[in-house]
Amino acid sequence: MTLILSGKYQGEEDFARKQFPGLTFSEKNVSDFSYDISGDIDAAASELASRVLSEKKDVIFCHIMGCGVVPVDERQRFHAELVGRTSCILAEKADEVWVVRAGIGSRIK
């Protein structure tokens, strides 16, 4: 599995289609999955990673959330933390991890 991390609207899908022709792509970004804000954040990240991986796609997209900006709203903080922790789990399991900015990909794993 290949994980592609990017900000929103950074050309990640165009990059992936050129770089990995013929592979299957996740239809939803990790940051777009629904979640419950109650309970343990680590358990929620593990559950979300399992849901993403159960789709059995070759390429998974995940938006980088905030880059250190901490949202004031509790739900937004939980969401940013959840996506960040989930991306760490996915990166550990991935064969390759890429970061895409301005349509240019850099392999980091």
N, C-alpha and C positions, 0 to 999 in steps of 0.2 A: 504494500500500500504506500502511496505517496501523499504526503500532507503538504498543502500549499497555504502558507500564511500571508495575509496581505491586509492592507487597509481597504475600506470600501472604494469601489470604482477605480482600482489600480490596474486594470487590464489582466487580472489573474486568470479569467476564463479563456481569453484569447491566447495568452501565454501557454496555458495548459493544453489547449487543443493543438497548438503548433508543436509543442515539446513532446507531447504524449499521444500521438494519433493512434486511434484504434482502441484506446483504453476506455473504461467506463468511468463516468464522473458523477460525483454526488450531486443530487438535484437541489439540496438545501445546504446552505452554509451552516457550519456548526453553531454560529451565533443566532441562527433563525429557528432552532429547535425550541419547542415549548418546554417549560420546566416549572417546578414548584419551589417557591422561595422558602418554604418551611423545612426545617431539618438541617442535617449536617452537610456542609459545603463539600467535603471530600466524598461523602457517599453520593451526593448529587452529581459531582463531576465523574465519578466512576460509572454511575448509571447512564449519564449522558454519553460518555465514551462508548459504552456497550451498545447503546441504541444506534450511534453513528456507525460503529463497526459492523453491526448486524445487517446493515444494508449491502455489505460486501461489494463496495465500489473500489476501483483501482486508485482513484484520485479523490481526495477529500479537501474541501476548501474551508478555511477558518479565518475570520476577520480578527485582526489584532485590535484589542479593545483598549482605547484610552492612552496607552503608552505612558502610564504614570499619573494621568489625570484622574482624580478620585471623584466620582459623582456624588452630589449631595444627597440625592434620593436613595433610600435604602434598597429598593428593588433594582435600581440601575447598578448600584455597587455590587449586589449579589450577582447580577447578570455578568458584569465585567469579570468578577472573580471566578465565577463558574466557567466562563468561556476560557479564561486564562489557564485554570487548572486542568480543564478538559484538553486543551491544546497540548499541555505538557504530557498528559497520559498518551495522547495520540502520537505525539512526536517520538516518545519512547518506543512505541510499537511499530512505527513507520520504518520502511526500508530507506526512504528518502524524505527529506524535509527541504522545502524551498521557501524563500521569502520573495515576494514580488512587489516591486515599487515601480510605478510609471511604466508598467508593461515589461519590465526587465526582471528576470528571475535570477536569484543567487542561491545556489545549493549550499545548505548549511549542515546537512547530514547525508 
